[in-house]
Amino acid sequence: MSPIKRIGIVLKPNQPDALRTVCEVVTWLNERGITLVGTPELEREQIEAETGCPVDQTPREELAANVDLILVLGGDGTMIATARMVGDREVPVLGVNYGGLGYLAEFRIEELYQALESILSGNFRLDKRVMLDVELRRGGEMISHNRVLNDVVINKSALARIIEIEAYLNQRFVNSFRADGLIISTPTGSTAYNLSAGGPVIFPSMNAVVITPICPFTLSNRPIVVPDDATIELLLKTDQEEVTLTLDGQVGFSLNVEDRVVIRKSSVTFHLVQPSNRNYFDVLRDKLRWGR
């Protein structure tokens, strides 16, 4: 018997095919004695009214604690939001993309039931992705504490001048970057903003983090790959400019001069269900259009 008895579901907002897919999944799982659980955002009443398929409901912050697997119907942005929602619970997450392949949502919609069959039979592989804990400190006060899967970004507004950020690694001074901003990226996030800013692609299982300046004033300031168990501290030295701290491109905070951002490897990893018929380079070739 499969140990999976309850599966949580997270949907990409405004996904027109979601209602029909959810109904099909409910029916398929009920035949196998498995319950599908959603959050209030799932619009359970609308689904039941339009499809007749009942979906259990739990508060968003309790979903990960009440299921054995989370099914995400959406793209990489929905997967990143799910990683934040999971919190300290290392529940496996299966990402199904309605479009093509995603860096995180690697299953196509037509592979959904084959993937579920493999998971229920125990024939699947988990990829444990590194996450980062991020603290924003202002003076002696902790302003926020968050966790990211992709990246931590400090950047200026569209009209601001170049900004200065001091970087420290394990309390050792690295450099004072004068640039449009700075990216601290995990291997998972290396194919996101980091790649656009000229940073390297890092294989997901590498124990590394990359520090990438955005449009540096000095062209010799290049991306730096450092161990992921190091503590990185960023100190904003620029005053009277609009500067923002952005976490995974989804959560943001305004920064003041002398604000300090402290970044450490999280003790929690994101457990990503991987397709057995593809490898990481298949995704890179598809998304980066290598050889085309």
C-alpha positions, 0 to 999 in steps of 0.5 A: 500500500502507498504511504501517500493518503492525502495530496495537497494541490496548489494552482497557478492563479487564473489558469483556465484549464485548472477546474477540469484538471482538478476534477479529473485528479479528484476522481483519479485519486478517489479511485485509489483511496487518496484525498485531494486537499486544497487551500481557500485560494482554490475556490472550492465552492466554484469547483464543486459547483462547476464540476461536482468534484469535492475537494477538502480544504485547509488553511494555506499555512497548514497545508504542508503539515496535513499532506504527504505530497504537494501537487503544483499545477503551474509554472516555476513561479508557482513552485517558488511560492510553494517552496515558501509556503511549505516552510519547515516541512520537507514534503515532496513537491511535484510540479506540473507545467501547463506549457513546456518544461520548467526548471522546477515544474519539469513534468508536462500536463500529459505526464501527470498521471504517469508521474502520480502512478510512479510516486504511489508505487514508490518509483520516483527520485527526490532532488533536495534543493538548497535554500537560503535563510535571509535576515534583514537587520536595521541597526540592532533590530531584525526587520524580517526573516525569510527563506528563498529557493532562487535568489536574494537581490539588492537593486536600485530603482529605475531612476536611482544612481549606481549603488554601493554594497559591501560584501563580507564572507564569514566576516571577511571583507570581499569587495565594495561593489559599485553596481546597479545591484547584487544577486546572491543565487542558489544553484536552483536560481542560477538559471534565473536573474543570475544567468541574465546578469552574466552569472554561471549555470550551477548544477543543482546538486553543487554545494555552492552559492554565486555572488553576481554584480548587476551591471558593475561600474568596474568591468573586472567585478565578475561573479564569484562562486563561494561555498554554500555553508559560508555566511554572506553579509551585504551592507548598503552604503548608498544614501538618498537612493531608492534601493530594494531587497527582493526575495525570489522575485516575489517578496520585497523590502525597501532598504536604508543606508547601513541596512545589513542583509545576512544570508546563510544556508538553510537547514531546510531543503526543498524536496522536488520530485524528478521525472525519471525520463529526463535529466537536468541537461534536457531542461537546459537544452529546452529552455536555453535553446542550445543548438538552435 
